[in-house]
Amino acid sequence: MPLPPEDRHLSPRTGWTRAHWEAVADELLTAVRPYASPGQALIDLPGTGPSWSGRRSDGLEGYARTFLPAALRIAGAGGDDP
């Protein structure tokens, strides 16, 4: 995953800026795309099998877990998000 250069002046501890976090969020969100259901309401991630709650619940959880990176990506991008 290509990342922008670090900026130790803006972020002395990590060197990471918003652009770094946007790149990570974009990569995470792109990575789950192949596992989306046809209607894109579920994300069925590969694994050992369904939990005790069942495949539908697992798919909803997979979908819900994309909300945090998506919200962080969209909120501060001023409409300039993929």
N, CA, C and O atoms as a GROMACS GRO file, in nm:
protein
  328
    1MET      N    1   0.085  -0.116   0.000
    1MET     CA    2   0.000   0.000   0.000
    1MET      C    3   0.091   0.124   0.000
    1MET      O    4   0.170   0.143   0.092
    2PRO      N    5   0.079   0.206  -0.102
    2PRO     CA    6   0.161   0.327  -0.105
    2PRO      C    7   0.110   0.431  -0.005
    2PRO      O    8  -0.010   0.460   0.002
    3LEU      N    9   0.201   0.486   0.070
    3LEU     CA   10   0.167   0.589   0.168
    3LEU      C   11   0.242   0.718   0.134
    3LEU      O   12   0.351   0.713   0.078
    4PRO      N   13   0.183   0.831   0.170
    4PRO     CA   14   0.254   0.958   0.149
    4PRO      C   15   0.377   0.966   0.241
    4PRO      O   16   0.387   0.889   0.336
    5PRO      N   17   0.468   1.055   0.213
    5PRO     CA   18   0.585   1.070   0.301
    5PRO      C   19   0.543   1.118   0.441
    5PRO      O   20   0.445   1.190   0.456
    6GLU      N   21   0.619   1.076   0.540
    6GLU     CA   22   0.592   1.118   0.677
    6GLU      C   23   0.615   1.268   0.692
    6GLU      O   24   0.697   1.328   0.621
    7ASP      N   25   0.542   1.328   0.785
    7ASP     CA   26   0.558   1.470   0.816
    7ASP      C   27   0.583   1.481   0.966
    7ASP      O   28   0.489   1.495   1.044
    8ARG      N   29   0.710   1.476   1.004
    8ARG     CA   30   0.747   1.479   1.146
    8ARG      C   31   0.726   1.618   1.209
    8ARG      O   32   0.723   1.631   1.331
    9HIS      N   33   0.712   1.719   1.125
    9HIS     CA   34   0.683   1.853   1.178
    9HIS      C   35   0.538   1.861   1.224
    9HIS      O   36   0.509   1.909   1.334
   10LEU      N   37   0.447   1.813   1.142
   10LEU     CA   38   0.304   1.816   1.175
   10LEU      C   39   0.269   1.711   1.279
   10LEU      O   40   0.186   1.736   1.367
   11SER      N   41   0.331   1.595   1.270
   11SER     CA   42   0.303   1.485   1.362
   11SER      C   43   0.436   1.427   1.412
   11SER      O   44   0.485   1.329   1.356
   12PRO      N   45   0.494   1.486   1.516
   12PRO     CA   46   0.629   1.450   1.558
   12PRO      C   47   0.644   1.305   1.608
   12PRO      O   48   0.752   1.248   1.596
   13ARG      N   49   0.539   1.247   1.662
   13ARG     CA   50   0.551   1.111   1.716
   13ARG      C   51   0.546   1.003   1.608
   13ARG      O   52   0.627   0.911   1.609
   14THR      N   53   0.453   1.015   1.516
   14THR     CA   54   0.436   0.909   1.416
   14THR      C   55   0.473   0.952   1.276
   14THR      O   56   0.511   0.869   1.193
   15GLY      N   57   0.463   1.081   1.247
   15GLY     CA   58   0.486   1.129   1.112
   15GLY      C   59   0.365   1.113   1.022
   15GLY      O   60   0.365   1.155   0.907
   16TRP      N   61   0.260   1.051   1.076
   16TRP     CA   62   0.140   1.026   0.997
   16TRP      C   63   0.047   1.147   1.000
   16TRP      O   64   0.029   1.211   1.103
   17THR      N   65  -0.010   1.176   0.884
   17THR     CA   66  -0.106   1.284   0.869
   17THR      C   67  -0.241   1.224   0.830
   17THR      O   68  -0.256   1.103   0.821
   18ARG      N   69  -0.337   1.310   0.808
   18ARG     CA   70  -0.468   1.264   0.764
   18ARG      C   71  -0.457   1.182   0.635
   18ARG      O   72  -0.531   1.085   0.616
   19ALA      N   73  -0.368   1.222   0.548
   19ALA     CA   74  -0.351   1.150   0.421
   19ALA      C   75  -0.311   1.004   0.444
   19ALA      O   76  -0.352   0.917   0.368
   20HIS      N   77  -0.234   0.977   0.547
   20HIS     CA   78  -0.197   0.840   0.580
   20HIS      C   79  -0.320   0.760   0.621
   20HIS      O   80  -0.343   0.648   0.574
   21TRP      N   81  -0.398   0.819   0.710
   21TRP     CA   82  -0.518   0.749   0.759
   21TRP      C   83  -0.621   0.730   0.649
   21TRP      O   84  -0.691   0.629   0.646
   22GLU      N   85  -0.631   0.827   0.557
   22GLU     CA   86  -0.721   0.811   0.443
   22GLU      C   87  -0.676   0.696   0.355
   22GLU      O   88  -0.759   0.619   0.307
   23ALA      N   89  -0.546   0.683   0.332
   23ALA     CA   90  -0.494   0.574   0.250
   23ALA      C   91  -0.522   0.439   0.315
   23ALA      O   92  -0.560   0.344   0.246
   24VAL      N   93  -0.506   0.430   0.446
   24VAL     CA   94  -0.534   0.305   0.517
   24VAL      C   95  -0.683   0.272   0.510
   24VAL      O   96  -0.720   0.158   0.483
   25ALA      N   97  -0.769   0.371   0.534
   25ALA     CA   98  -0.913   0.349   0.528
   25ALA      C   99  -0.955   0.305   0.387
   25ALA      O  100  -1.037   0.214   0.373
   26ASP      N  101  -0.901   0.369   0.285
   26ASP     CA  102  -0.933   0.330   0.147
   26ASP      C  103  -0.893   0.186   0.121
   26ASP      O  104  -0.968   0.112   0.057
   27GLU      N  105  -0.776   0.147   0.169
   27GLU     CA  106  -0.728   0.010   0.148
   27GLU      C  107  -0.817  -0.092   0.220
   27GLU      O  108  -0.852  -0.195   0.164
   28LEU      N  109  -0.855  -0.061   0.344
   28LEU     CA  110  -0.942  -0.152   0.420
   28LEU      C  111  -1.079  -0.167   0.353
   28LEU      O  112  -1.131  -0.277   0.342
   29LEU      N  113  -1.135  -0.056   0.309
   29LEU     CA  114  -1.267  -0.060   0.247
   29LEU      C  115  -1.263  -0.131   0.111
   29LEU      O  116  -1.357  -0.202   0.075
   30THR      N  117  -1.155  -0.111   0.037
   30THR     CA  118  -1.141  -0.179  -0.092
   30THR      C  119  -1.123  -0.330  -0.073
   30THR      O  120  -1.169  -0.409  -0.155
   31ALA      N  121  -1.056  -0.368   0.035
   31ALA     CA  122  -1.028  -0.509   0.060
   31ALA      C  123  -1.155  -0.591   0.086
   31ALA      O  124  -1.157  -0.710   0.056
   32VAL      N  125  -1.260  -0.531   0.140
   32VAL     CA  126  -1.381  -0.608   0.170
   32VAL      C  127  -1.479  -0.610   0.053
   32VAL      O  128  -1.576  -0.687   0.055
   33ARG      N  129  -1.457  -0.529  -0.048
   33ARG     CA  130  -1.548  -0.522  -0.162
   33ARG      C  131  -1.579  -0.659  -0.225
   33ARG      O  132  -1.695  -0.686  -0.256
   34PRO      N  133  -1.480  -0.745  -0.246
   34PRO     CA  134  -1.509  -0.874  -0.308
   34PRO      C  135  -1.602  -0.964  -0.225
   34PRO      O  136  -1.658  -1.059  -0.278
   35TYR      N  137  -1.617  -0.935  -0.099
   35TYR     CA  138  -1.697  -1.020  -0.011
   35TYR      C  139  -1.838  -0.965   0.010
   35TYR      O  140  -1.915  -1.022   0.088
   36ALA      N  141  -1.873  -0.857  -0.057
   36ALA     CA  142  -2.006  -0.798  -0.043
   36ALA      C  143  -2.109  -0.886  -0.114
   36ALA      O  144  -2.081  -0.946  -0.217
   37SER      N  145  -2.228  -0.893  -0.056
   37SER     CA  146  -2.337  -0.967  -0.119
   37SER      C  147  -2.384  -0.892  -0.244
   37SER      O  148  -2.348  -0.776  -0.262
   38PRO      N  149  -2.462  -0.957  -0.331
   38PRO     CA  150  -2.506  -0.890  -0.453
   38PRO      C  151  -2.576  -0.755  -0.428
   38PRO      O  152  -2.557  -0.662  -0.505
   39GLY      N  153  -2.654  -0.744  -0.323
   39GLY     CA  154  -2.719  -0.618  -0.290
   39GLY      C  155  -2.633  -0.527  -0.205
   39GLY      O  156  -2.674  -0.416  -0.170
   40GLN      N  157  -2.514  -0.572  -0.172
   40GLN     CA  158  -2.416  -0.501  -0.090
   40GLN      C  159  -2.468  -0.466   0.049
   40GLN      O  160  -2.426  -0.366   0.108
   41ALA      N  161  -2.558  -0.547   0.101
   41ALA     CA  162  -2.610  -0.525   0.236
   41ALA      C  163  -2.540  -0.613   0.338
   41ALA      O  164  -2.554  -0.592   0.459
   42LEU      N  165  -2.465  -0.712   0.291
   42LEU     CA  166  -2.391  -0.801   0.380
   42LEU      C  167  -2.247  -0.810   0.329
   42LEU      O  168  -2.221  -0.797   0.210
   43ILE      N  169  -2.156  -0.832   0.421
   43ILE     CA  170  -2.017  -0.860   0.383
   43ILE      C  171  -1.981  -0.991   0.450
   43ILE      O  172  -1.960  -0.998   0.571
   44ASP      N  173  -1.972  -1.095   0.369
   44ASP     CA  174  -1.943  -1.230   0.417
   44ASP      C  175  -1.793  -1.255   0.406
   44ASP      O  176  -1.744  -1.300   0.302
   45LEU      N  177  -1.722  -1.226   0.513
   45LEU     CA  178  -1.577  -1.244   0.514
   45LEU      C  179  -1.543  -1.392   0.527
   45LEU      O  180  -1.615  -1.466   0.593
   46PRO      N  181  -1.434  -1.434   0.464
   46PRO     CA  182  -1.396  -1.574   0.475
   46PRO      C  183  -1.349  -1.606   0.616
   46PRO      O  184  -1.303  -1.518   0.690
   47GLY      N  185  -1.361  -1.730   0.652
   47GLY     CA  186  -1.317  -1.770   0.785
   47GLY      C  187  -1.348  -1.917   0.809
   47GLY      O  188  -1.360  -1.995   0.715
   48THR      N  189  -1.358  -1.953   0.933
   48THR     CA  190  -1.376  -2.093   0.970
   48THR      C  191  -1.519  -2.141   0.954
   48THR      O  192  -1.544  -2.261   0.958
   49GLY      N  193  -1.611  -2.052   0.937
   49GLY     CA  194  -1.751  -2.089   0.924
   49GLY      C  195  -1.838  -1.992   1.002
   49GLY      O  196  -1.786  -1.902   1.069
   50PRO      N  197  -1.968  -2.010   0.994
   50PRO     CA  198  -2.057  -1.916   1.061
   50PRO      C  199  -2.048  -1.926   1.214
   50PRO      O  200  -2.018  -2.032   1.269
   51SER      N  201  -2.073  -1.815   1.278
   51SER     CA  202  -2.077  -1.814   1.424
   51SER      C  203  -2.208  -1.877   1.471
   51SER      O  204  -2.291  -1.919   1.390
   52TRP      N  205  -2.226  -1.882   1.600
   52TRP     CA  206  -2.350  -1.940   1.652
   52TRP      C  207  -2.471  -1.854   1.615
   52TRP      O  208  -2.584  -1.902   1.618
   53SER      N  209  -2.448  -1.727   1.581
   53SER     CA  210  -2.557  -1.637   1.542
   53SER      C  211  -2.603  -1.660   1.399
   53SER      O  212  -2.715  -1.624   1.363
   54GLY      N  213  -2.518  -1.720   1.317
   54GLY     CA  214  -2.557  -1.752   1.180
   54GLY      C  215  -2.490  -1.661   1.077
   54GLY      O  216  -2.434  -1.557   1.111
   55ARG      N  217  -2.498  -1.703   0.952
   55ARG     CA  218  -2.432  -1.633   0.842
   55ARG      C  219  -2.486  -1.492   0.820
   55ARG      O  220  -2.409  -1.400   0.793
   56ARG      N  221  -2.617  -1.475   0.832
   56ARG     CA  222  -2.675  -1.342   0.810
   56ARG      C  223  -2.624  -1.243   0.914
   56ARG      O  224  -2.589  -1.130   0.882
   57SER      N  225  -2.621  -1.286   1.038
   57SER     CA  226  -2.569  -1.200   1.144
   57SER      C  227  -2.422  -1.167   1.120
   57SER      O  228  -2.379  -1.054   1.140
   58ASP      N  229  -2.345  -1.266   1.078
   58ASP     CA  230  -2.204  -1.244   1.048
   58ASP      C  231  -2.187  -1.145   0.933
   58ASP      O  232  -2.099  -1.060   0.937
   59GLY      N  233  -2.272  -1.156   0.831
   59GLY     CA  234  -2.266  -1.065   0.718
   59GLY      C  235  -2.302  -0.923   0.757
   59GLY      O  236  -2.241  -0.827   0.709
   60LEU      N  237  -2.400  -0.909   0.846
   60LEU     CA  238  -2.436  -0.775   0.896
   60LEU      C  239  -2.324  -0.716   0.980
   60LEU      O  240  -2.296  -0.596   0.972
   61GLU      N  241  -2.259  -0.800   1.059
   61GLU     CA  242  -2.148  -0.752   1.139
   61GLU      C  243  -2.031  -0.708   1.049
   61GLU      O  244  -1.968  -0.605   1.075
   62GLY      N  245  -2.005  -0.785   0.945
   62GLY     CA  246  -1.901  -0.746   0.850
   62GLY      C  247  -1.932  -0.612   0.787
   62GLY      O  248  -1.842  -0.529   0.769
   63TYR      N  249  -2.057  -0.589   0.753
   63TYR     CA  250  -2.100  -0.462   0.695
   63TYR      C  251  -2.086  -0.348   0.796
   63TYR      O  252  -2.035  -0.241   0.763
   64ALA      N  253  -2.129  -0.373   0.920
   64ALA     CA  254  -2.125  -0.270   1.023
   64ALA      C  255  -1.981  -0.230   1.056
   64ALA      O  256  -1.955  -0.114   1.090
   65ARG      N  257  -1.888  -0.324   1.048
   65ARG     CA  258  -1.749  -0.293   1.082
   65ARG      C  259  -1.683  -0.202   0.980
   65ARG      O  260  -1.576  -0.147   1.006
   66THR      N  261  -1.743  -0.186   0.864
   66THR     CA  262  -1.688  -0.093   0.765
   66THR      C  263  -1.730   0.052   0.795
   66THR      O  264  -1.675   0.145   0.737
   67PHE      N  265  -1.826   0.071   0.884
   67PHE     CA  266  -1.875   0.206   0.911
   67PHE      C  267  -1.770   0.298   0.970
   67PHE      O  268  -1.763   0.415   0.933
   68LEU      N  269  -1.688   0.249   1.063
   68LEU     CA  270  -1.590   0.336   1.127
   68LEU      C  271  -1.487   0.388   1.027
   68LEU      O  272  -1.468   0.510   1.018
   69PRO      N  273  -1.420   0.302   0.950
   69PRO     CA  274  -1.326   0.360   0.853
   69PRO      C  275  -1.395   0.445   0.747
   69PRO      O  276  -1.340   0.545   0.701
   70ALA      N  277  -1.517   0.406   0.707
   70ALA     CA  278  -1.590   0.486   0.607
   70ALA      C  279  -1.628   0.622   0.664
   70ALA      O  280  -1.614   0.724   0.596
   71ALA      N  281  -1.675   0.624   0.787
   71ALA     CA  282  -1.714   0.752   0.849
   71ALA      C  283  -1.594   0.844   0.865
   71ALA      O  284  -1.604   0.963   0.836
   72LEU      N  285  -1.482   0.791   0.911
   72LEU     CA  286  -1.362   0.872   0.927
   72LEU      C  287  -1.312   0.922   0.792
   72LEU      O  288  -1.263   1.034   0.780
   73ARG      N  289  -1.325   0.838   0.690
   73ARG     CA  290  -1.278   0.874   0.556
   73ARG      C  291  -1.364   0.986   0.497
   73ARG      O  292  -1.312   1.082   0.441
   74ILE      N  293  -1.494   0.973   0.510
   74ILE     CA  294  -1.587   1.065   0.447
   74ILE      C  295  -1.599   1.196   0.524
   74ILE      O  296  -1.608   1.302   0.464
   75ALA      N  297  -1.599   1.189   0.657
   75ALA     CA  298  -1.626   1.307   0.740
   75ALA      C  299  -1.529   1.423   0.715
   75ALA      O  300  -1.572   1.538   0.707
   76GLY      N  301  -1.404   1.394   0.702
   76GLY     CA  302  -1.308   1.503   0.689
   76GLY      C  303  -1.260   1.527   0.547
   76GLY      O  304  -1.172   1.611   0.526
   77ALA      N  305  -1.315   1.456   0.450
   77ALA     CA  306  -1.266   1.468   0.313
   77ALA      C  307  -1.332   1.579   0.236
   77ALA      O  308  -1.292   1.609   0.123
   78GLY      N  309  -1.432   1.641   0.292
   78GLY     CA  310  -1.499   1.750   0.223
   78GLY      C  311  -1.560   1.710   0.091
   78GLY      O  312  -1.562   1.789  -0.004
   79GLY      N  313  -1.609   1.588   0.083
   79GLY     CA  314  -1.671   1.539  -0.040
   79GLY      C  315  -1.571   1.481  -0.140
   79GLY      O  316  -1.612   1.432  -0.245
   80ASP      N  317  -1.443   1.487  -0.110
   80ASP     CA  318  -1.342   1.436  -0.201
   80ASP      C  319  -1.298   1.296  -0.157
   80ASP      O  320  -1.184   1.276  -0.114
   81ASP      N  321  -1.390   1.201  -0.167
   81ASP     CA  322  -1.356   1.063  -0.132
   81ASP      C  323  -1.398   0.972  -0.248
   81ASP      O  324  -1.488   1.005  -0.325
   82PRO      N  325  -1.331   0.857  -0.259
   82PRO     CA  326  -1.359   0.768  -0.373
   82PRO      C  327  -1.494   0.705  -0.370
   82PRO      O  328  -1.528   0.629  -0.460
   0.00000   0.00000   0.00000
